[in-house]
């Protein structure tokens, strides 16, 4: 069955509800329905995952409503709790099933709330039958003096001609700007200082091939500093794990950029801030490591037989408590003088044209320097990768992983200087190799952590035996997977270094 037609418009500021109803009364008979007042709240993740997937989530009272950007209802959960942070917090329902793959590990954040006054009018024909519905809505955001008024015209089946007549009458009143739920979301978000898609974790810094290396470096550093600043409050408030992840990625990219662009700023500045950002990486590392384990709780459980899972609960409860302690320690440090001084002074340097921050390579066109950096990093990856064989020590694969990361960052930093389609294709090839090396490293770290934990368990209690059995089972599974990932390295590297990929590289970078 086809949905009934409806149209919605913004109401001009010079046309209030009373005048509009008087105008309609001149041409049409209508019956007023009961007025309705309610509070509505709008939600999305910090990085707008719902909006990107064509969805808007609202809460009215205890009802959660999911609709698409055109206003069509997708799902509704009646009588839920007032607040759900993660998709897993929702009760088992079709709404939860829809939200889970979209939100993933991100928390819902309230974008804003508003008082909504609604008045519905049933337009009647000579037989007193409803032939169309008009919905007048006044939206008043909390903590804001602005107001948005809308009118929505809804068709009643079998009376399409009446819809046309009413629409013609309304357009004659200069009601011409159509509105959608996404327009209302934009209006609400603005009251909280947000704009849809105003944050993304993706790196996106356009560079001009003719700009100096210093100007390019400053543009890159400013973008990364902004990413750190945008995620800080979410880290301090512990909203979800992605705030810390994105902050650490921006810090890691900054350190890598300082290394790759060595000589663009002064040696003193580069040396000092490489260490300063290393410090930020260190103070945030413990919490992130624990996050990674806690996020994998379900997948760990699936790797163990049922009888060993009680020990796993003990293990993860202990990790959660350790994380709470490490989080408090990290927050104290981030609110301390050194952390804030690092970012404030870095920002000052990036806004300064003083000669003291200039390096010997500052005037080289970025297109020239970028090519040299990429060639150097690519040759290092090929050379080191070809040396690895079945008996190579694990440390060599870890070193290759670091080199691949440097190459990946250099490709991302300078991607705007090259053909976008080809460079994304090349980055995808590199990512396959990175995924293999990353999995190998993660499995190594997890095994070492579990082995260390196992060595500190005091035997003798039922709890200790259950914990030891669960950890032993996990270590066995991780070891087997580690071996499998290791045996796939040679094939993965051969795929990356094959002739077709080398030809793509040379087509891009000469």
C-alpha positions as CSV (number, residue, x, y, z in Angstrom):
1,X,0.0,0.0,0.0
2,X,1.4,3.4,-1.0
3,X,1.9,5.9,1.9
4,X,-0.5,8.9,1.9
5,X,0.9,12.1,0.6
6,X,2.0,14.8,3.0
7,X,3.8,18.2,2.8
8,X,5.4,20.3,5.5
9,X,6.6,23.9,5.5
10,X,8.3,26.4,7.7
11,X,5.8,29.1,8.8
12,X,6.9,32.6,8.0
13,X,7.6,34.8,11.0
14,X,4.8,37.2,10.1
15,X,2.1,34.5,10.0
16,X,1.2,33.2,13.5
17,X,-1.1,30.2,14.2
18,X,-4.2,32.4,14.9
19,X,-4.0,34.3,11.6
20,X,-3.4,31.1,9.7
21,X,-6.5,29.5,11.2
22,X,-8.5,32.6,10.4
23,X,-7.3,32.4,6.8
24,X,-8.2,28.7,6.5
25,X,-11.6,29.4,8.1
26,X,-12.4,31.8,5.2
27,X,-12.2,29.0,2.7
28,X,-12.6,25.7,4.5
29,X,-14.6,24.2,7.4
30,X,-12.5,22.5,10.0
31,X,-12.7,21.0,13.4
32,X,-9.9,21.5,16.0
33,X,-8.5,18.5,17.7
34,X,-7.2,18.6,21.3
35,X,-4.0,20.6,21.6
36,X,-0.9,18.7,22.7
37,X,2.2,19.8,24.6
38,X,5.2,17.6,25.1
39,X,9.0,17.7,25.4
40,X,11.1,16.1,22.7
41,X,14.8,15.2,22.8
42,X,17.0,14.4,19.8
43,X,19.9,11.9,19.9
44,X,22.9,10.9,17.8
45,X,26.5,9.8,18.4
46,X,29.2,12.4,18.5
47,X,30.2,11.5,15.0
48,X,26.6,11.5,13.6
49,X,26.3,7.8,12.8
50,X,22.5,7.9,12.8
51,X,22.4,11.0,10.6
52,X,24.9,9.4,8.2
53,X,22.7,6.3,7.9
54,X,19.6,8.5,7.1
55,X,18.1,8.2,10.6
56,X,16.8,10.5,13.3
57,X,16.2,9.3,16.9
58,X,14.0,11.1,19.3
59,X,12.5,10.5,22.7
60,X,9.1,11.8,23.6
61,X,8.3,11.0,27.2
62,X,9.5,7.4,27.5
63,X,8.8,6.6,23.8
64,X,11.8,6.2,21.5
65,X,11.1,7.0,17.9
66,X,13.3,6.3,14.9
67,X,12.5,7.9,11.6
68,X,14.3,8.6,8.4
69,X,15.3,12.1,7.3
70,X,12.2,12.4,5.2
71,X,10.0,11.8,8.3
72,X,8.9,8.3,7.6
73,X,8.7,6.2,10.9
74,X,11.2,3.3,10.9
75,X,10.6,2.0,14.4
76,X,9.2,2.8,17.9
77,X,9.9,1.5,21.4
78,X,7.1,2.3,23.7
79,X,7.6,2.9,27.4
80,X,11.3,2.4,27.5
81,X,13.7,3.9,30.1
82,X,14.3,7.6,30.0
83,X,18.0,7.2,29.1
84,X,19.8,4.6,27.1
85,X,23.5,5.3,26.4
86,X,24.5,2.3,24.2
87,X,22.5,0.1,21.8
88,X,23.1,-2.8,24.2
89,X,21.2,-0.9,27.0
90,X,17.9,-1.0,25.0
91,X,15.6,-3.9,25.8
92,X,15.5,-6.7,23.2
93,X,13.5,-5.2,20.4
94,X,13.5,-4.4,16.7
95,X,14.7,-0.9,17.5
96,X,17.7,-2.3,19.3
97,X,18.5,-4.6,16.4
98,X,18.4,-1.6,14.0
99,X,20.6,0.6,16.2
100,X,23.3,-2.0,17.1
101,X,25.1,-2.1,13.8
102,X,24.8,1.7,13.3
103,X,26.0,2.8,16.7
104,X,28.5,0.0,17.2
105,X,30.6,1.1,20.3
106,X,29.5,4.7,20.3
107,X,27.2,6.2,22.9
108,X,24.1,8.2,22.2
109,X,24.4,11.9,23.1
110,X,21.5,14.3,23.5
111,X,21.8,16.9,20.8
112,X,19.1,19.1,22.3
113,X,15.6,19.2,23.6
114,X,12.5,21.4,22.9
115,X,9.0,22.1,24.1
116,X,6.6,21.2,21.2
117,X,3.1,22.6,21.0
118,X,0.9,20.8,18.4
119,X,-2.6,21.8,17.1
120,X,-4.3,19.5,14.6
121,X,-7.1,20.7,12.4
122,X,-9.4,18.3,10.5
123,X,-10.6,19.9,7.2
124,X,-14.2,19.0,6.5
125,X,-16.3,18.8,3.4
126,X,-20.0,19.5,3.1
127,X,-20.9,16.1,4.5
128,X,-18.7,16.9,7.6
129,X,-16.2,14.2,6.5
130,X,-12.5,14.7,7.1
131,X,-10.9,15.3,3.7
132,X,-7.4,16.5,4.9
133,X,-5.5,17.1,8.1
134,X,-3.4,20.2,9.0
135,X,-0.9,20.0,11.8
136,X,0.5,23.2,13.3
137,X,3.6,22.8,15.3
138,X,5.6,25.3,17.4
139,X,9.1,24.1,18.5
140,X,10.9,26.0,21.3
141,X,14.4,24.7,22.2
142,X,15.4,24.7,25.8
143,X,17.9,27.4,26.8
144,X,17.1,29.3,23.6
145,X,14.8,32.1,22.8
146,X,14.4,31.1,19.1
147,X,11.3,29.4,17.9
148,X,10.4,27.3,14.8
149,X,6.9,27.0,13.5
150,X,5.8,24.5,10.9
151,X,2.7,23.4,9.2
152,X,2.1,19.9,7.9
153,X,-0.6,19.0,5.4
154,X,-1.7,15.3,5.3
155,X,-3.8,13.7,2.6
156,X,-6.8,11.6,3.5
157,X,-7.3,8.6,1.2
158,X,-9.8,9.3,-1.6
159,X,-9.6,13.1,-1.3
160,X,-6.5,14.0,-3.3
161,X,-8.2,17.0,-4.9
162,X,-8.8,18.6,-1.5
163,X,-5.1,18.3,-0.8
164,X,-4.4,20.3,-3.9
165,X,-6.9,23.0,-3.0
166,X,-5.5,23.5,0.5
167,X,-2.0,23.5,-0.8
168,X,-2.8,26.2,-3.3
169,X,-4.4,28.3,-0.5
170,X,-1.4,28.0,1.7
171,X,1.1,28.8,-1.0
172,X,-0.8,32.0,-1.6
173,X,0.1,33.0,2.0
174,X,3.8,32.9,1.0
175,X,4.3,29.6,2.8
176,X,6.9,28.3,0.3
177,X,9.9,26.9,2.2
178,X,9.4,23.2,2.7
179,X,10.7,21.6,5.9
180,X,11.8,18.1,6.8
181,X,12.8,16.4,10.1
182,X,16.4,17.0,9.2
183,X,15.8,20.7,9.1
184,X,14.3,20.5,12.6
185,X,17.3,18.5,13.8
186,X,19.6,21.2,12.4
187,X,17.6,23.8,14.3
188,X,17.8,21.9,17.5
189,X,21.5,21.0,17.2
190,X,22.4,24.7,16.6
191,X,21.0,25.5,20.0
192,X,23.7,23.2,21.4
193,X,26.4,24.6,19.2
194,X,26.4,21.5,16.9
195,X,25.9,21.1,13.1
196,X,25.3,17.7,11.5
197,X,28.5,16.1,10.3
198,X,30.6,18.7,12.2
199,X,32.9,16.0,13.4
200,X,34.4,12.9,11.7
201,X,37.3,10.8,12.7
202,X,38.5,10.7,9.1
203,X,41.6,12.6,8.2
204,X,40.8,15.3,5.6
205,X,43.3,18.1,5.0
206,X,43.5,19.5,1.4
207,X,46.9,20.7,0.4
208,X,48.0,22.9,-2.6
209,X,51.0,21.3,-4.5
210,X,52.6,24.8,-4.6
211,X,52.3,25.6,-0.9
212,X,55.5,25.6,1.1
213,X,56.2,22.6,3.3
214,X,55.9,24.8,6.4
215,X,52.4,26.0,5.4
216,X,51.4,22.4,4.7
217,X,52.8,21.2,8.0
218,X,51.0,23.9,9.9
219,X,47.7,23.0,8.2
220,X,48.2,19.3,9.1
221,X,49.2,20.0,12.7
222,X,46.2,22.4,13.2
223,X,43.7,19.8,12.0
224,X,45.2,17.2,14.3
225,X,45.2,19.6,17.2
226,X,41.5,20.4,16.6
227,X,40.8,16.7,16.7
228,X,42.5,16.4,20.0
229,X,40.6,19.4,21.4
230,X,37.2,18.1,20.1
231,X,37.6,14.7,21.8
232,X,39.0,16.0,25.1
233,X,35.7,16.5,27.0
234,X,34.3,13.2,25.9
235,X,37.5,11.5,27.3
236,X,37.2,13.4,30.6
237,X,33.5,12.6,30.9
238,X,34.1,9.0,29.8
239,X,31.2,9.0,27.4
240,X,32.4,6.2,25.2
241,X,35.7,4.6,24.3
242,X,35.9,6.2,20.8
243,X,36.7,9.7,22.2
244,X,39.9,8.3,23.7
245,X,40.7,6.3,20.6
246,X,40.3,9.3,18.3
247,X,42.3,11.5,20.6
248,X,45.1,9.0,20.7
249,X,45.0,8.6,16.9
250,X,45.4,12.4,16.5
251,X,48.3,12.4,18.9
252,X,50.0,9.5,17.1
253,X,49.5,11.2,13.8
254,X,51.0,14.3,15.2
255,X,54.1,12.5,16.4
256,X,54.4,10.7,13.0
257,X,54.0,14.0,11.1
258,X,56.8,15.6,13.2
259,X,59.1,12.6,12.2
260,X,58.1,12.5,8.5
261,X,58.3,16.3,8.1
262,X,61.6,16.6,10.0
263,X,63.4,19.8,9.1
264,X,60.2,21.8,8.3
265,X,60.1,23.4,11.7
266,X,63.1,24.1,13.8
267,X,65.0,21.1,15.3
268,X,64.4,22.4,18.9
269,X,60.6,22.6,18.3
270,X,60.4,19.3,16.6
271,X,62.5,17.5,19.2
272,X,60.6,19.0,22.1
273,X,57.1,18.4,20.9
274,X,57.8,14.9,19.7
275,X,58.6,14.1,23.3
276,X,55.6,16.1,24.6
277,X,53.1,14.2,22.4
278,X,54.9,10.9,23.4
279,X,54.0,11.9,27.0
280,X,50.3,12.4,26.1
281,X,50.4,9.0,24.4
282,X,51.8,7.4,27.5
283,X,49.3,8.9,30.0
284,X,46.4,7.8,27.8
285,X,47.7,4.3,26.9
286,X,46.7,2.2,29.9
287,X,43.0,3.1,29.6
288,X,42.9,2.4,25.9
289,X,44.6,-1.0,26.4
290,X,42.0,-1.9,28.9
291,X,39.2,-0.6,26.6
292,X,40.3,-2.9,23.9
293,X,40.0,-6.0,26.2
294,X,36.6,-4.9,27.6
295,X,35.2,-4.2,24.1
296,X,36.2,-7.8,23.2
297,X,34.4,-9.3,26.2
298,X,31.6,-11.0,24.1
299,X,34.0,-12.4,21.5
300,X,36.3,-13.8,24.3
301,X,33.3,-15.5,25.8
302,X,32.4,-17.2,22.5
303,X,35.9,-18.7,22.4
304,X,35.5,-20.6,25.6
305,X,33.2,-23.6,26.5
306,X,30.3,-22.8,28.9
307,X,32.0,-24.3,31.9
308,X,34.9,-21.9,31.8
309,X,33.0,-18.7,31.4
310,X,32.5,-18.0,35.1
311,X,36.2,-17.5,35.4
312,X,36.1,-15.1,32.5
313,X,33.5,-13.0,34.3
314,X,36.0,-12.7,37.2
315,X,38.7,-11.7,34.8
316,X,36.6,-8.9,33.1
317,X,35.2,-7.6,36.4
318,X,38.8,-7.2,37.5
319,X,39.7,-5.4,34.3
320,X,36.7,-3.1,34.7
321,X,37.8,-2.1,38.2
322,X,41.4,-1.5,36.9
323,X,40.0,0.7,34.2
324,X,38.0,2.8,36.6
325,X,41.2,3.4,38.6
326,X,43.3,4.2,35.5
327,X,40.5,6.5,34.1
328,X,40.6,8.6,37.3
329,X,44.4,8.8,37.2
330,X,44.3,9.8,33.5
331,X,41.7,12.5,34.1
332,X,43.7,14.0,36.9
333,X,46.8,14.1,34.6
334,X,44.9,15.6,31.7
335,X,43.5,18.3,33.9
336,X,47.0,19.0,35.2
337,X,49.3,21.8,34.1
338,X,51.7,19.9,31.8
339,X,49.0,18.5,29.5
340,X,47.3,21.8,29.0
341,X,50.6,23.6,28.6
342,X,51.7,21.3,25.8
343,X,48.6,21.9,23.8
344,X,48.4,25.7,24.5
345,X,52.1,26.2,23.5
346,X,51.7,23.9,20.4
347,X,48.7,26.0,19.3
348,X,50.8,29.2,19.9
349,X,53.6,27.9,17.7
350,X,51.2,26.9,14.9
351,X,49.7,30.4,14.9
352,X,53.1,32.1,14.8
353,X,55.2,33.2,11.8
354,X,58.3,33.8,14.0
355,X,61.6,32.8,12.4
356,X,62.5,30.8,15.5
357,X,60.1,28.0,14.5
358,X,61.4,27.8,10.9
359,X,63.4,24.8,9.7
360,X,65.8,24.3,6.7
361,X,63.0,22.6,4.6
362,X,60.3,25.1,5.3
363,X,60.3,26.7,1.8
364,X,60.4,23.5,-0.2
365,X,57.1,23.0,-2.2
366,X,55.1,20.3,-0.4
367,X,54.6,18.3,-3.6
368,X,58.4,17.9,-3.8
369,X,58.9,17.0,-0.2
370,X,55.8,14.6,-0.1
371,X,57.2,12.6,-3.0
372,X,60.6,12.1,-1.2
373,X,58.9,11.1,2.0
374,X,56.6,8.5,0.4
375,X,59.4,7.0,-1.7
376,X,61.6,6.6,1.4
377,X,58.8,5.0,3.5
378,X,57.7,2.7,0.7
379,X,61.2,1.4,-0.1
380,X,61.7,0.7,3.7
381,X,58.5,-1.4,3.8
382,X,59.5,-3.4,0.7
383,X,63.0,-3.9,1.9
384,X,62.1,-5.0,5.4
385,X,59.1,-7.1,4.3
386,X,61.3,-9.1,1.9
387,X,63.7,-10.0,4.7
388,X,61.0,-11.8,6.7
389,X,60.8,-15.6,6.4
390,X,59.3,-18.5,8.4
391,X,62.0,-18.3,11.1
392,X,62.1,-14.6,11.6
393,X,61.6,-13.4,15.1
394,X,58.3,-11.7,16.1
395,X,60.1,-8.4,16.8
396,X,60.8,-8.0,13.1
397,X,57.2,-8.2,12.2
398,X,56.4,-5.6,14.9
399,X,59.0,-3.3,13.4
400,X,57.5,-3.8,9.9
401,X,54.1,-2.9,11.4
402,X,55.6,0.5,12.6
403,X,57.0,1.1,9.1
404,X,53.7,0.4,7.5
405,X,52.0,2.8,9.8
406,X,54.5,5.5,8.8
407,X,53.8,4.8,5.2
408,X,50.1,4.9,5.8
409,X,50.3,8.2,7.6
410,X,52.4,9.8,4.8
411,X,49.9,8.6,2.2
412,X,47.0,10.1,4.2
413,X,48.8,13.4,4.9
414,X,49.6,14.0,1.3
415,X,46.7,12.2,-0.4
416,X,45.1,15.4,-1.7
417,X,48.2,16.0,-3.9
418,X,47.5,12.8,-5.9
419,X,44.8,11.2,-8.0
420,X,42.1,10.4,-5.4
421,X,40.9,7.2,-6.9
422,X,44.3,5.7,-7.4
423,X,45.7,6.7,-4.0
424,X,42.6,5.2,-2.2
425,X,43.1,2.0,-4.1
426,X,46.8,1.9,-3.0
427,X,45.9,2.7,0.6
428,X,43.4,-0.3,0.5
429,X,46.2,-2.6,-0.6
430,X,48.4,-1.3,2.2
431,X,45.6,-1.7,4.8
432,X,45.4,-5.4,4.0
433,X,49.0,-5.8,5.0
434,X,48.5,-3.5,8.1
435,X,45.5,-5.6,9.2
436,X,47.6,-8.8,9.2
437,X,50.5,-7.2,11.1
438,X,48.1,-5.4,13.5
439,X,46.3,-8.6,14.3
440,X,49.6,-10.3,14.9
441,X,50.7,-7.6,17.3
442,X,47.4,-7.5,19.1
443,X,47.5,-11.2,19.7
444,X,51.1,-11.0,20.9
445,X,50.2,-8.3,23.4
446,X,47.1,-10.1,24.6
447,X,49.1,-13.4,25.2
448,X,51.7,-11.5,27.2
449,X,49.2,-9.8,29.3
450,X,47.3,-13.0,30.1
451,X,50.6,-14.8,30.8
452,X,51.6,-12.1,33.3
453,X,48.1,-12.2,34.9
454,X,48.3,-16.0,35.2
455,X,51.7,-15.8,36.9
456,X,50.2,-13.6,39.6
457,X,47.2,-15.8,40.5
458,X,47.5,-17.3,44.0
459,X,46.3,-20.9,43.9
460,X,44.1,-22.5,46.5
461,X,40.6,-20.9,46.0
462,X,37.7,-21.9,43.8
463,X,37.8,-18.4,42.3
464,X,41.5,-18.7,41.5
465,X,41.0,-22.0,39.8
466,X,38.1,-20.7,37.7
467,X,40.1,-17.7,36.7
468,X,43.2,-19.7,35.9
469,X,41.2,-22.2,33.8
470,X,39.5,-19.4,31.8
471,X,42.8,-17.6,31.1
472,X,44.4,-20.9,30.1
473,X,41.6,-21.5,27.7
474,X,41.9,-18.1,26.2
475,X,45.7,-18.3,25.8
476,X,45.3,-21.6,23.9
477,X,42.8,-20.0,21.5
478,X,44.9,-16.9,21.1
479,X,48.1,-18.9,20.5
480,X,46.4,-20.9,17.7
481,X,45.0,-17.7,16.1
482,X,48.4,-16.1,16.4
483,X,50.0,-18.9,14.5
484,X,47.4,-18.7,11.8
485,X,47.9,-15.0,11.3
486,X,51.7,-15.5,11.2
487,X,51.5,-18.2,8.5
488,X,49.3,-15.8,6.4
489,X,51.9,-13.0,6.5
490,X,54.0,-14.2,3.5
491,X,50.9,-14.5,1.3
492,X,49.7,-11.1,2.4
493,X,53.0,-9.4,1.8
494,X,53.3,-11.1,-1.6
495,X,49.9,-9.7,-2.5
496,X,51.0,-6.2,-1.5
497,X,54.3,-6.3,-3.3
498,X,53.1,-7.9,-6.5
499,X,53.7,-6.3,-9.9
500,X,50.2,-4.9,-10.3
501,X,50.5,-3.0,-7.1
502,X,54.0,-1.8,-7.9
503,X,52.7,-0.5,-11.2
504,X,50.0,1.4,-9.4
505,X,52.6,2.9,-7.0
506,X,54.8,4.1,-9.9
507,X,51.8,5.5,-11.8
508,X,51.0,7.5,-8.7
509,X,54.4,8.6,-7.5
510,X,56.7,8.1,-10.4
